Amino acid sequence: QVQLVESGGGLVQPGGSLRLSCAASGILFNFYTMNWHRQAPGKQRELVATITSPGGTNYADSVKGRFTISRDNRKNAVYLQMNTLRPEDTAVYYCNAVLGPRELWGKGTLVTVSS
């Protein structure tokens, strides 16, 4: 079955950390560029972080220095380590896999940053 399944979201206080995971199945994971996007209430979805097949990374300015994307090709998984979380990081976080014209999305995991 071709799917992406996110996990690891939850409620965290400002300044705290969370680690999101995305498990891929049914795809040749090694070849895909993997992305994390987020969508806050009332806002458009935005690209947060990217990791290419060879392992190159890129981040939105708003998360640089606080978030780290990584992948484990043996486990068909991609991760997003989020540190020093802020209330404005509150959003549904989506995992996304891209290979040429093919694109897959997970259903998302909710991250709420609040005291």
N, C-alpha and C positions, 0 to 999 in steps of 0.2 A: 504494500500500500504506500503510495506516494504521499508523504505528509511531513509537515514541520510542527513540532509541539514545543511550546515555550513553557517554562516553569521558573519559580523562584521569586515571583512578585509578592508584594505584601505591603504592610504598613511599617514605616520606619520614621524615626524622629529626624529632624534636620541635623545634618552633620554625620549621620549614620551611613552604613554601607549595605548594599545588597549585591548578590551575584545572580544574574539571570542565566538560564541555560536554554538551549534550543536543540532538540534532538531531531535529526533528519532520518528519514527512511525512504527506501524506494528510488533513490537517486544516486548518481555517481558523485558523491559528496566532494571528493578531492578536487573536482574540476570546477566547482561552483564558487563564485564570489558570494560571500555571505554578508548581509547587512542587518543592522538593528535600526528600526524606525520607531517613532513614538507619536502618539496623538493625544494631546491634552484636551480637556472638555472645551468645546467651542472653538477649537483651533484646527488648522490643517495638519495632516500628517507630515512629519519632518524626518529626514535622514539623520541618524545620530552617529553611527559608526559603520565602517566597512572594513572587511578583511578579504583580500584576494586569495586565489588559489595558492600562489607562492608564499603568501603570508604578509604582504604589504597592507598597511593600515592607514585609515584616514578618519578624522573626527570632525564633527560640527564644532564651531568655535565655542559654543555654549558649554561643551562638556570636555574640552581639551584639558588635560592635566588632572581630570577627576575620574574619567571613565577609561576602561581598557577592554578592547575586544580581543578575543583569542579563539583559536579553533583547535580541535583534536581530531585529526582525520581518521585515527584508528577507531574512535568512538562515534564518528559521524555527528559531531556536536560542535556548536559555537557558543561562546560565553560572552557575557558583558558584566565586568566587574565595575560597580558603581560606588564611588567613594565620595565623601563630603557632599552628601545629597542635600538638595535645596527644595523648598516647597514648589518651586517652578519646574522641578523634574517630575512632578506628579503627572502621570499619563498612562495610557495603555501602550505597552512596548510590544512591537511585532518583529518577528524574525522573518527574513526574506532571503530567498536563494535565487541567484541569477546566473544563467549560462546562455549567452547569445540571446535568442528571442524567447527562451523559456524562463518563466518566472513563477516562483511559488511563494505562498504566504502562510504563516501560521495564524492562529486565531487570537493571539495576544495574551499578555499577562499584565495585570494591573499593578502599578507601583504608586503608592500614596505616601507622600512625605509630609508629615504633620506632627505637631506636638500635641 
